[in-house]
Amino acid sequence: MKTEKELSHGSIMQLGLGFWASKTLLSAVELGLFTELAKGPADAASLAQKLGINLRSAPDFFDALVALGMLGRENGKYRNTEETGWFLDKAKPSYIGGILEMSNNRLYASWGTLTDALRAGKPQKDQAVEDDAFEKMYADAARLKEFLQAMTGISMEIANRIAAQFPWRNYKTFVDVGAAEGCLPVRVATNHPHLTGIGYDLAVVRPLFEEYVNSFGLAGRIRFESGDFFKDPLPKADVVVMGHILHDWNLEQKKILIRKAYDALPTGGAFLVFEALIDDDRSKNAFGLLMSLNMLIETPGGFDYTGADCSRWMKEAGFRETRVEHLVGPDSMVVGIK
Ligand SMILES: C[S@@+](CC[C@H](N)C(=O)[O-])C[C@H]1O[C@@H](n2cnc3c(N)ncnc32)[C@H](O)[C@@H]1O
């Protein structure tokens, strides 16, 4: 046991006031700071003018980002770090700020309702979702685009890892179910020229999917197929992928989707499920557990789950073999073989 003198409140305060740092980064993305600095280093006054921020706020804002490791500063001029220059410059295809834009515009406010959501066990914000989260969200073209780009942001590194880690040479076709813009199909097809793939999603997603896939010159090998995965059968393929899909839905719906994946596969085919899987002891992957709280805030019945949970559901659906593989950071995948 620690003595009173040895106790420190540092980690409590850092966590409790963590939203200060988080919102500083989200505002920097909103203002286009990293995109501006990608053009070249700049001093506080000229940067403030370009971003349209007040001179009182500018030095503290930029220096806080230096202290947070998001900017560098030399001879009074600010510059991006290697990471912010690569991932947060909107002009680059490596941009992942969509998820941060969505967090700034929507999640930041809706997480403010967490206490009420915990009491009620359901979303609290007024645009919230009673039956179908996606139908409501997609009714607004700007939110549709923002959400799909956010998915590319959150899935880019994962998709690269799956492209490298899974034995794609053993398969010829794949379908990414709930493909959004097509981040995973593009990463997989780019790295494995022998594969052809389908991005399956709601019809409203088609134009944005096709624009994204065409921008990589992959229209000949990746096509879009529209459908509703609760109403229609899934397209058949050697590999069925569901990334960040099952966590959106309640247990009964999760099991329906797993069964549909099974039906779409040939014997020997593979089902890949990736998420920020919670560790089996539910005590280490804080991001996975917080993602599940995000589902409480965002969806009527969604929740995240462990690799053991998913393996059990896959076995119940008939998969003969399952394995859990770590991918990158908090993300892992469950592979089921039919
Ligand atoms: C959380 S996103 C995941 C996107 C992508 N797989 C990824 O990991 O980046 C869920 C996706 O499922 C799609 N979706 C939601 N409901 C659907 C339905 N009923 N049928 C087909 N797709 C659906 C959404 O349009 C969205 O692209």
The ligand as an SDF file (V2000), in Angstrom:
LIG
                    3D

 27 29  0  0  0  0  0  0  0  0999 V2000
  -19.3140    1.6900  -38.9600 C   0  0  0  0  0  0  0  0  0  0  0  0
  -19.3450    1.6750  -40.7110 S   0  0  0  0  0  0  0  0  0  0  0  0
  -17.9810    0.6390  -41.1020 C   0  0  0  0  0  0  0  0  0  0  0  0
  -17.3480    0.9520  -42.4210 C   0  0  0  0  0  0  0  0  0  0  0  0
  -16.1250    0.1060  -42.8200 C   0  0  0  0  0  0  0  0  0  0  0  0
  -16.4030   -1.3020  -42.8440 N   0  0  0  0  0  0  0  0  0  0  0  0
  -14.9540    0.3810  -41.9270 C   0  0  0  0  0  0  0  0  0  0  0  0
  -14.6530   -0.4080  -41.0440 O   0  0  0  0  0  0  0  0  0  0  0  0
  -14.3350    1.4430  -42.0780 O   0  0  0  0  0  0  0  0  0  0  0  0
  -20.7650    0.6830  -41.0390 C   0  0  0  0  0  0  0  0  0  0  0  0
  -21.1140    0.5430  -42.5150 C   0  0  0  0  0  0  0  0  0  0  0  0
  -22.2490   -0.3270  -42.6440 O   0  0  0  0  0  0  0  0  0  0  0  0
  -23.1270    0.2050  -43.6120 C   0  0  0  0  0  0  0  0  0  0  0  0
  -24.4860   -0.2400  -43.3290 N   0  0  0  0  0  0  0  0  0  0  0  0
  -25.2560    0.1220  -42.2910 C   0  0  0  0  0  0  0  0  0  0  0  0
  -26.4470   -0.4980  -42.3410 N   0  0  0  0  0  0  0  0  0  0  0  0
  -26.4210   -1.2770  -43.4510 C   0  0  0  0  0  0  0  0  0  0  0  0
  -27.3630   -2.1650  -44.0270 C   0  0  0  0  0  0  0  0  0  0  0  0
  -28.5490   -2.3790  -43.4730 N   0  0  0  0  0  0  0  0  0  0  0  0
  -26.9930   -2.8420  -45.1640 N   0  0  0  0  0  0  0  0  0  0  0  0
  -25.7720   -2.6300  -45.7290 C   0  0  0  0  0  0  0  0  0  0  0  0
  -24.8400   -1.7900  -45.2090 N   0  0  0  0  0  0  0  0  0  0  0  0
  -25.1650   -1.1230  -44.0860 C   0  0  0  0  0  0  0  0  0  0  0  0
  -22.9770    1.6940  -43.4430 C   0  0  0  0  0  0  0  0  0  0  0  0
  -23.4200    2.4040  -44.5890 O   0  0  0  0  0  0  0  0  0  0  0  0
  -21.4830    1.8470  -43.1890 C   0  0  0  0  0  0  0  0  0  0  0  0
  -20.7500    1.9820  -44.3760 O   0  0  0  0  0  0  0  0  0  0  0  0
  1  2  1  0
  2  3  1  0
  2 10  1  0
  3  4  1  0
  4  5  1  0
  5  6  1  0
  5  7  1  0
  7  8  2  0
  7  9  1  0
 10 11  1  0
 11 12  1  0
 11 26  1  0
 12 13  1  0
 13 14  1  0
 13 24  1  0
 14 15  1  0
 14 23  1  0
 15 16  2  0
 16 17  1  0
 17 18  1  0
 17 23  2  0
 18 19  1  0
 18 20  2  0
 20 21  1  0
 21 22  2  0
 22 23  1  0
 24 25  1  0
 24 26  1  0
 26 27  1  0
M  CHG  2   2   1   9  -1
M  END
$$$$
